[in-house]
């Protein structure tokens, strides 16, 4: 591969074993977040959506996904109010 001015440490993230580990970490984080959403019900999810929308570091495109993300969690949580 071509270095393009990056340090060896930066390039280590591109190696396949590191990418696999990173994907496993993302998957685990997603599962934990889904567990919390399912366990706590609609109230905390609504509050989390409001807080996330108010985060000034969120881009407009990220903020535009919040309603759909909230709907998805509620849709995938059968038997919840």
N, C-alpha and C positions, 0 to 999 in steps of 0.2 A: 504494500500500500504506500501511498505518498503521504508524507508527514504534513505538509501544508502549514508549517510553523507551529503545530500543536506539540505539547510535551508528551513524553511517553506515557505519563500518568493518564492524560486525557484519552489517548489512543487505547489504553487498556479497556476502557468502557466499551469499545467496539468489538472486542474479542467475543466469540460465540459463547463460551462458558459464562462470561459476565452478563451477556444479553439474556441468556436463559435464566440466570439468577434474578435479574431485574424484572423479567416477565413474571416469574413466580412471586416476587414481592408485590408487583401490581395486582396480580390475581388474589393474593392473600388480603391485601388492603381492600380490594373490592368486596370480597366476601365478608370481611369484618364490618364494613360500612353497611352492607345489605342486612347483616344480622341485627345491627343496632336499629336500623330503620324499621325492620319487621317487628322487633321487640318493643319499641317505644310507641308505635302508633302514629296517628296523624298530627297531633299537637306539636311534638318536638320536631317533626319533619317540616311543618309549616314555619316554625320559628327558625329552623336552620336555613330554609330557603330565603327567608327575609334577611337574615344576617349575611348570607352569601351574596345576595343581590346588593347589599349595602357596602360590600367590600370594595374600596376604591382601586384595588389592584386587579379587579376583574375587568376583562375587556368586554366590549359590547357584544361580541359574538358568544363569549362564555355566558354572559348574563342572559342572553336570548335562549339558552338551552335549559335554564332552570325550571321553567314550567313543564317542559317535556320530561325532564329528569324526575321531577316530583310526581308527575302523572304516572310515569313508568313504575316507580317504587310503589305507589298506591295500587296500581293495576296488578302488580306481581305479589301483592300482600293480601291474599284472600281472607275474608272473614274479619277484616279490620274496618272500623268506622271511617 
